[in-house]
Amino acid sequence: MKVRRCTAVVIEPRENCRFDLGDLLSGGNGLVRERRWLALAPHLEAAQPLSDDEVLLMGRFSPDAWEERQVPLDAAVARLLQCGLLIADVPASGPHREADERYRALRWWPLAAITHHAARWDGVDSVQSMQRLGTDNIAGLLRACGTPPPATIEREAAGPDLRLPRSAPGALEALMAQRVTCRNFDPDRSLEQDLFSRMLERVFAAQACVRQGEGVDFLKKYTPSGGSLHATEAYLLIQRVEGITAGLYHYRPGEHALRPLPAPVLPLQQLARDALAGQHWFAHAPVLVVYAPRIARSHWKYQHHPKAYRALMLDVGHLSQTLYLSATDLGLGAFVTAAINEVQLEQAFGLPPMEAGPFAVGGFGWRAEQQEIAELDPNRAVW
Ligand SMILES: Cc1cc2nc3c(=O)[nH]c(=O)nc-3n(C[C@H](O)[C@H](O)[C@H](O)COP(=O)(O)O)c2cc1C
């Protein structure tokens, strides 16, 4: 049988700390620290615990060169094969080998792949977690985290400061001054279809397509994109847009069209709240946008590239700012959040995590008349 190591793996020495009453009663401080090795591999759903010996054994296998092994295998190799950290050329290893080959074909830089994979949330309620820790308010944050680093810094000067002239605000400044993250959407008001359409046109539509060769198309959009690749897809969870059936959609930037997707298992409002990790203040937005970069499009040019993932994150940030400003210009509220349950979104939209997993969720729609959840509007630009 031929055996190799999986394509990418990071072995983390993780320490968990838990409270133990027995330890406290027997004179300890009640905290028990446990250390173990965990193998993080992007083709496997869960991190795999390893023994000291297994850590060393993993290091002896190549991810590329198959090694001939006698059957029956020794127990340690058999266990690593069973959990998918080693791959073999036999049918029993098939599902792990296919997952590993799918991952390999995407040409990730391994550390980015592992970060992307390990940072995904599944069923997290970030609001409840903050409430439990008491960090959902400034007093609690200060108690838990102390005083933050200052809002601005003073570098040691190599000369006198050069004071810059303040300019008279123009139209762009007026627009930017009105941009306030919206946490109070009107749960009853639908968005007019022409406003919805205009939003998508501004943020995600292609303004032109430049053909550089057969199958080599570059889109021009209002927003910049690393390598001109525009790898980020917009998936929509539409709750209230006039004339459009509520549901899940994929936006087609060339056609400026929506493609309906299969209905989710959960009711839309429940899915929205779950996907937003319990952030109910965003879940009422009439339109939610899932920003989901297509990894293969980016890695076509940036193969195994340490900056590719960063560029994709920056792309999403740029799109989000265009969405914010477009919404503000139309009198709408907008938001973005990275506190999302990627796993629930992947399942609902049919997104393979390492190929097209979500990076963030944004949204837009009409604001409510009352501000119930705090927004940062010190200049009273909106409220
Ligand atoms: C990358 C990013 C992630 C954010 N995540 C959240 C979030 O999880 N929950 C939330 O209520 N606001 C979130 N926000 C909004 C910020 O809290 C908001 O931008 C900040 O308070 C400043 O307010 P402003 O946008 O009104 O200027 C996020 C903003 C950005 C850019």
The ligand as an SDF file (V2000), in Angstrom:
LIG
                    3D

 31 33  0  0  0  0  0  0  0  0999 V2000
  -14.9970   44.5250    9.4940 C   0  0  0  0  0  0  0  0  0  0  0  0
  -16.1410   45.0730   10.3160 C   0  0  0  0  0  0  0  0  0  0  0  0
  -16.8170   44.2070   11.1620 C   0  0  0  0  0  0  0  0  0  0  0  0
  -17.8930   44.6740   11.9230 C   0  0  0  0  0  0  0  0  0  0  0  0
  -18.5640   43.7990   12.7240 N   0  0  0  0  0  0  0  0  0  0  0  0
  -19.6330   44.2370   13.4370 C   0  0  0  0  0  0  0  0  0  0  0  0
  -20.3680   43.3430   14.2620 C   0  0  0  0  0  0  0  0  0  0  0  0
  -20.0740   42.1630   14.3410 O   0  0  0  0  0  0  0  0  0  0  0  0
  -21.4400   43.8120   14.9250 N   0  0  0  0  0  0  0  0  0  0  0  0
  -21.8190   45.1270   14.8660 C   0  0  0  0  0  0  0  0  0  0  0  0
  -22.8170   45.4890   15.4830 O   0  0  0  0  0  0  0  0  0  0  0  0
  -21.1100   46.0000   14.0930 N   0  0  0  0  0  0  0  0  0  0  0  0
  -20.0400   45.5940   13.3870 C   0  0  0  0  0  0  0  0  0  0  0  0
  -19.3330   46.4650   12.5950 N   0  0  0  0  0  0  0  0  0  0  0  0
  -19.7120   47.8740   12.5780 C   0  0  0  0  0  0  0  0  0  0  0  0
  -18.7820   48.6480   13.5030 C   0  0  0  0  0  0  0  0  0  0  0  0
  -19.1380   48.3590   14.8310 O   0  0  0  0  0  0  0  0  0  0  0  0
  -18.9130   50.1280   13.1740 C   0  0  0  0  0  0  0  0  0  0  0  0
  -18.3290   50.3500   11.9160 O   0  0  0  0  0  0  0  0  0  0  0  0
  -18.2160   50.9640   14.2240 C   0  0  0  0  0  0  0  0  0  0  0  0
  -18.9080   50.9280   15.4430 O   0  0  0  0  0  0  0  0  0  0  0  0
  -18.1100   52.4150   13.7770 C   0  0  0  0  0  0  0  0  0  0  0  0
  -19.4070   52.9360   13.5470 O   0  0  0  0  0  0  0  0  0  0  0  0
  -19.8130   53.5420   12.1420 P   0  0  0  0  0  0  0  0  0  0  0  0
  -19.7190   52.4350   11.1140 O   0  0  0  0  0  0  0  0  0  0  0  0
  -21.2320   53.9880   12.3120 O   0  0  0  0  0  0  0  0  0  0  0  0
  -18.8550   54.6400   11.8520 O   0  0  0  0  0  0  0  0  0  0  0  0
  -18.2730   46.0230   11.8340 C   0  0  0  0  0  0  0  0  0  0  0  0
  -17.5880   46.8890   10.9650 C   0  0  0  0  0  0  0  0  0  0  0  0
  -16.5410   46.4150   10.2120 C   0  0  0  0  0  0  0  0  0  0  0  0
  -15.8500   47.3400    9.2610 C   0  0  0  0  0  0  0  0  0  0  0  0
  1  2  1  0
  2  3  1  0
  2 30  2  0
  3  4  2  0
  4  5  1  0
  4 28  1  0
  5  6  2  0
  6  7  1  0
  6 13  1  0
  7  8  2  0
  7  9  1  0
  9 10  1  0
 10 11  2  0
 10 12  1  0
 12 13  2  0
 13 14  1  0
 14 15  1  0
 14 28  1  0
 15 16  1  0
 16 17  1  0
 16 18  1  0
 18 19  1  0
 18 20  1  0
 20 21  1  0
 20 22  1  0
 22 23  1  0
 23 24  1  0
 24 25  2  0
 24 26  1  0
 24 27  1  0
 28 29  2  0
 29 30  1  0
 30 31  1  0
M  END
$$$$
